Amino acid sequence: MTNYLYAFISVILVSLVSLVGVFSLSLKEEILKKYINFFISLAIGALLGDAFIHIIPEAFEGKLGVNTSSLLVVAGILLFFIIEKFIHWHHHGEDKNEEQIHPVGKLVLFTDGFHNLIDGAIIGASFLVSIPVGIATTIAVILHEIPQEIGDFAVLIHSGYSKKRALWLNFISGLASILGLIIVFVFGNIIENTALFFIPIAAGGFIYIAIADLIPELHKTKNIKHSIIQLGIIILGILSMLALLMLE
């Protein structure tokens, strides 16, 4: 029973990480927009780092093997291409008088929610092994969530959401980790085996968003100094994911 309590407290903490964007509520809109590309750069680094340093190697070492996992990563890229196409079609058909939100914002919310669902499931499975393993997993999840959530919040602002609405939607997305925990506790091994297929698909989604949606935004900046800073922040985001290997 203690394992379940610790696991529930842990996913609540992970969900609260989605509120890290609250620090920007005190910033003026013009200041936030001035530095938004730097936060987007951090999101790119975190997404690519998480995909290539954590998720894909984990998938390759799993039961599915390299070939199947590689195909699922490609399937994930294509799946998110289709999802974004659908969002674009829906976006195009909306009333022009309604608030216009760039489709990448909705795609990021979908992806982040899916990622949080997986995180909650992983935390739940870890606590079923032992409390120390569960705590270590929770710390690793929180540390890799912080840079990603800051980046996601920046992307939502860039997509047209207000600061308060972006914060609220990011928090709702974070609550998916609780659902992931509940699913693992109810269905156990069935979900654990199914998750093997979803993990590389999620990696494909991260790669797609970083390459297809976010990097093109940075190309709109022609200033050499800003471009160099953006590259440095992308590398910083990747290095932050690399540093987490020491906790695994």
Backbone hydrogen bonds, N-H to C=O, Kabsch-Sander energy under -0.5 kcal/mol:
donor,donor_aa,acceptor,acceptor_aa,energy
5,L,1,M,-1.7
6,Y,2,T,-2.6
7,A,3,N,-2.3
8,F,4,Y,-2.3
9,I,5,L,-2.4
10,S,6,Y,-2.3
11,V,7,A,-2.2
12,I,8,F,-1.7
13,L,9,I,-2.0
14,V,10,S,-2.2
15,S,11,V,-2.3
16,L,12,I,-2.0
17,V,13,L,-1.0
18,S,14,V,-0.5
18,S,15,S,-1.2
19,L,16,L,-2.0
20,V,17,V,-2.0
21,G,18,S,-0.6
22,V,19,L,-2.2
23,F,20,V,-1.3
24,S,21,G,-1.5
25,L,22,V,-1.4
26,S,23,F,-0.8
27,L,24,S,-1.4
32,L,28,K,-2.4
33,K,29,E,-2.4
34,K,30,E,-1.5
35,Y,31,I,-1.5
36,I,33,K,-0.5
38,F,35,Y,-0.9
39,F,35,Y,-1.3
40,I,36,I,-2.2
41,S,37,N,-2.0
42,L,38,F,-1.6
43,A,39,F,-2.0
44,I,40,I,-2.3
45,G,41,S,-2.2
46,A,42,L,-2.5
47,L,43,A,-2.7
48,L,44,I,-2.7
49,G,45,G,-2.6
50,D,46,A,-2.6
51,A,47,L,-2.3
52,F,48,L,-2.8
53,I,49,G,-2.5
54,H,49,G,-0.7
54,H,50,D,-1.1
55,I,50,D,-2.8
56,I,51,A,-2.8
58,E,54,H,-1.7
59,A,55,I,-2.4
60,F,56,I,-2.7
61,E,57,P,-1.8
62,G,58,E,-0.5
62,G,59,A,-0.9
65,G,59,A,-0.5
65,G,62,G,-0.7
68,T,64,L,-0.6
69,S,65,G,-1.7
70,S,66,V,-2.6
71,L,67,N,-2.1
72,L,68,T,-2.0
73,V,69,S,-2.0
74,V,70,S,-2.1
75,A,71,L,-2.4
76,G,72,L,-2.2
77,I,73,V,-2.0
78,L,74,V,-2.4
79,L,75,A,-2.8
80,F,76,G,-2.4
81,F,77,I,-1.6
82,I,78,L,-2.3
83,I,79,L,-2.6
84,E,80,F,-2.2
85,K,81,F,-2.0
86,F,82,I,-2.4
87,I,83,I,-2.3
88,H,84,E,-2.7
89,W,85,K,-2.5
90,H,86,F,-2.5
91,H,87,I,-2.8
92,H,88,H,-2.7
93,G,89,W,-1.6
94,E,91,H,-0.9
98,E,95,D,-1.7
101,I,99,E,-0.6
102,H,159,S,-3.0
105,G,102,H,-1.9
106,K,102,H,-0.7
107,L,103,P,-2.2
108,V,104,V,-2.4
109,L,105,G,-1.9
110,F,106,K,-2.2
111,T,107,L,-2.7
112,D,108,V,-3.0
113,G,109,L,-2.2
114,F,110,F,-2.1
115,H,111,T,-2.7
116,N,112,D,-2.8
117,L,113,G,-1.9
118,I,114,F,-1.9
119,D,115,H,-2.4
120,G,116,N,-2.6
121,A,117,L,-1.8
122,I,118,I,-2.6
123,I,119,D,-2.6
124,G,120,G,-2.3
125,A,121,A,-2.4
126,S,122,I,-2.1
127,F,123,I,-2.1
128,L,124,G,-1.3
129,V,125,A,-0.9
129,V,126,S,-0.6
130,S,126,S,-2.1
134,G,130,S,-2.0
135,I,131,I,-2.6
136,A,132,P,-2.3
137,T,133,V,-2.2
138,T,134,G,-2.3
139,I,135,I,-2.3
140,A,136,A,-2.0
141,V,137,T,-2.5
142,I,138,T,-2.7
143,L,139,I,-2.4
144,H,140,A,-1.8
145,E,141,V,-1.6
146,I,142,I,-1.8
148,Q,144,H,-0.9
149,E,145,E,-3.5
150,I,146,I,-2.0
151,G,147,P,-2.0
152,D,148,Q,-2.9
153,F,149,E,-2.5
154,A,150,I,-1.9
155,V,151,G,-2.2
156,L,152,D,-2.3
157,I,153,F,-2.0
158,H,154,A,-2.5
159,S,155,V,-1.8
160,G,157,I,-1.3
161,Y,156,L,-2.0
166,A,162,S,-2.7
167,L,163,K,-2.1
168,W,164,K,-2.2
169,L,165,R,-2.8
170,N,166,A,-2.2
171,F,167,L,-1.8
172,I,168,W,-2.4
173,S,169,L,-2.3
174,G,170,N,-1.8
175,L,171,F,-1.4
176,A,173,S,-1.4
177,S,174,G,-1.7
178,I,175,L,-1.2
179,L,175,L,-1.1
180,G,176,A,-2.2
181,L,177,S,-2.0
182,I,178,I,-2.3
183,I,179,L,-2.5
184,V,180,G,-1.9
185,F,181,L,-2.3
186,V,182,I,-2.0
187,F,183,I,-3.1
188,G,184,V,-2.3
190,I,187,F,-1.6
191,I,188,G,-0.6
192,E,188,G,-1.8
193,N,189,N,-2.3
194,T,190,I,-1.7
195,A,191,I,-2.6
196,L,192,E,-0.6
196,L,193,N,-0.6
197,F,194,T,-1.5
198,F,194,T,-1.0
199,I,195,A,-2.1
201,I,197,F,-0.9
202,A,198,F,-2.4
203,A,199,I,-1.7
204,G,200,P,-2.0
205,G,201,I,-1.8
206,F,202,A,-2.2
207,I,203,A,-2.4
208,Y,204,G,-2.3
209,I,205,G,-2.4
210,A,206,F,-2.3
211,I,207,I,-2.7
212,A,208,Y,-2.9
213,D,208,Y,-0.7
213,D,209,I,-1.3
214,L,209,I,-2.2
215,I,210,A,-2.2
217,E,213,D,-0.5
217,E,214,L,-0.7
218,L,214,L,-1.2
218,L,215,I,-0.5
219,H,215,I,-1.3
220,K,217,E,-1.0
221,T,218,L,-1.6
222,K,220,K,-0.6
227,S,223,N,-2.2
228,I,224,I,-2.3
229,I,225,K,-2.1
230,Q,226,H,-2.7
231,L,227,S,-2.2
232,G,228,I,-2.2
233,I,229,I,-2.3
234,I,230,Q,-2.3
235,I,231,L,-2.3
236,L,232,G,-2.0
237,G,233,I,-2.4
238,I,234,I,-2.0
239,L,235,I,-2.8
240,S,236,L,-2.1
241,M,237,G,-1.3
242,L,238,I,-2.0
243,A,239,L,-2.5
244,L,240,S,-0.8
245,L,242,L,-1.4
246,M,243,A,-1.5
247,L,244,L,-1.8
248,E,245,L,-1.0
